[in-house]
Amino acid sequence: MAIAGIPEVIHDFNMYNRGSKLVGVSGEVAMPDLEAITAEISGAGILGTYETPVAGHYGTIEQEIPFRVADQDYFSLISPSSAVELMLRGAIQMKDPLTGAVRYIGMRVVYRGTCKKIALGTVKQAGAMDSSITIETTYLLIEMDGKSKFELDKLNGVFKVNGVDLLAGVRKLT
């Protein structure tokens, strides 16, 4: 199978709040870490113990969104009584290994959750405030080149990897 391209860099990205572009987001957004909930397995026929991940079950997923300054867009996201739905859209620069030509593929990340941390930052003359909000993420979708790569919906029992619904069998049984 031929290599579709060598991923090089995120060429550019923007963040959106329910379709409206957020202008004050800083130049870097760290993606969240996901840690599977595990169960310790032991018993007859097993030497010792081991941990196994429980499919689709993840601990808390925190997504920090940094802002240069706490502005109107910032304050539109901090109400703990409303859901936040953010979308990060980016362009990944790819290199064709055969021709050396550069092309771009889309990346889309959707976060849904509730603001759980407000960091107002610092006030300094001629400086950025480095404000941020942190969202407790209950829905996460990652698409590359228009194809779903990862989808986790904690509230609706959905867990898909590479477009495959890994919990379809569980939902049929429960």
C-alpha positions in Angstrom: 0.0 0.0 0.0 1.4 3.4 -1.0 2.0 6.1 1.5 -0.7 8.8 1.0 1.6 11.5 2.2 4.0 12.5 4.9 2.3 14.7 7.5 4.6 17.7 8.1 2.9 20.5 10.1 -0.4 22.1 11.1 -0.3 24.9 8.5 -3.1 26.9 10.1 -6.1 26.5 12.4 -9.1 28.4 13.7 -11.4 27.8 16.7 -15.2 28.2 16.5 -17.9 28.5 19.1 -21.1 27.1 17.6 -20.1 28.3 14.1 -18.8 31.8 15.2 -15.0 32.2 14.8 -13.2 32.9 18.1 -10.6 35.6 17.3 -8.9 35.8 20.7 -7.6 32.2 20.9 -3.8 32.1 21.2 -1.5 30.5 18.6 -1.5 27.1 20.3 -4.1 24.7 21.7 -2.9 21.6 23.4 -5.1 18.5 22.7 -6.4 16.7 25.7 -4.9 13.5 27.1 -7.3 10.5 27.3 -6.8 7.8 29.9 -8.9 4.7 29.8 -10.5 3.4 32.9 -9.1 0.0 33.7 -10.1 -3.0 35.7 -7.6 -5.2 37.5 -7.8 -8.8 36.4 -6.7 -11.8 38.4 -8.0 -15.3 39.1 -7.5 -19.0 38.3 -5.3 -19.6 35.3 -3.8 -16.1 35.4 -0.3 -15.6 36.7 -0.6 -12.5 38.9 -2.6 -9.6 37.8 -3.0 -7.2 34.8 -5.1 -4.2 34.0 -7.4 -4.1 31.0 -9.0 -1.0 29.6 -12.8 -0.9 29.6 -13.7 0.0 26.0 -15.2 3.5 25.7 -14.7 4.4 29.3 -12.3 7.3 29.9 -11.5 9.3 33.0 -12.1 13.1 33.0 -11.2 14.8 29.8 -10.1 18.4 30.2 -9.7 20.7 27.3 -8.0 23.9 27.9 -8.6 26.8 25.5 -6.1 29.6 25.8 -6.9 33.2 25.0 -4.5 36.1 24.6 -6.9 38.3 26.5 -10.2 37.6 28.4 -12.5 39.2 25.9 -16.2 39.0 24.8 -15.6 35.5 23.2 -13.9 34.3 26.4 -16.8 35.4 28.6 -19.4 33.8 26.3 -18.0 30.4 27.2 -17.8 30.4 31.0 -21.4 29.9 32.2 -21.5 26.6 34.1 -25.2 26.2 33.3 -24.8 26.1 29.5 -23.0 23.6 27.3 -20.0 24.7 25.3 -19.6 23.4 21.8 -16.2 24.3 20.2 -14.8 23.2 16.9 -11.1 23.4 15.9 -10.6 23.4 12.1 -7.0 23.0 10.8 -5.1 22.3 7.6 -2.4 19.6 7.8 0.4 20.1 5.3 1.4 16.8 3.6 4.3 16.0 1.4 3.9 13.5 -1.5 7.0 11.2 -1.1 7.1 10.4 -4.8 6.9 13.9 -6.3 7.7 16.2 -3.4 4.5 18.1 -4.0 2.7 19.7 -1.0 -1.0 19.2 -0.4 -3.3 19.9 2.5 -5.9 17.8 4.3 -8.5 19.0 6.7 -8.5 18.3 10.4 -11.7 18.9 12.5 -12.0 18.5 16.2 -15.3 19.0 18.0 -15.5 19.4 21.8 -18.7 19.5 23.8 -18.9 20.0 27.5 -19.1 22.5 30.4 -16.6 25.1 31.6 -15.1 24.0 34.8 -12.1 26.3 35.2 -11.7 30.0 34.5 -8.1 31.4 34.5 -8.3 35.1 34.0 -4.5 35.4 33.6 -2.4 38.5 34.4 -2.6 42.1 33.5 0.7 43.6 32.3 1.2 46.8 30.3 1.8 45.9 26.6 1.4 42.2 27.4 -1.0 39.4 26.8 -3.2 38.3 29.7 -2.7 34.5 28.9 -6.3 33.8 30.0 -7.8 30.3 29.6 -10.9 28.3 30.2 -11.0 24.5 30.8 -13.9 22.5 29.6 -15.0 19.1 31.1 -15.4 17.4 27.8 -18.2 14.9 27.4 -18.1 14.7 23.6 -15.0 14.5 21.4 -14.9 14.0 17.7 -11.7 14.0 15.6 -11.9 13.9 11.8 -9.0 13.8 9.3 -9.5 14.4 5.6 -13.3 14.2 6.2 -13.2 10.8 7.8 -14.1 10.1 11.4 -11.0 8.8 13.3 -12.2 9.0 16.9 -15.6 9.7 18.5 -16.5 9.5 22.1 -19.9 10.6 23.4 -19.9 9.9 27.1 -23.6 10.8 27.6 -24.9 8.7 24.8 -22.7 5.6 25.0 -21.0 6.1 21.6 -17.3 5.1 21.1 -16.0 4.9 17.5 -12.4 4.4 16.2 -11.7 4.8 12.5 -15.5 4.9 11.9 -16.1 1.6 13.6 -18.7 1.6 16.4 -16.9 -0.4 19.1 -19.9 -0.4 21.5 -22.7 -1.4 19.0 -22.7 -4.9 20.5 -22.9 -3.6 24.0 -25.9 -1.4 23.2 -27.7 -4.4 21.7 -27.2 -6.3 24.9 -28.2 -3.6 27.4 
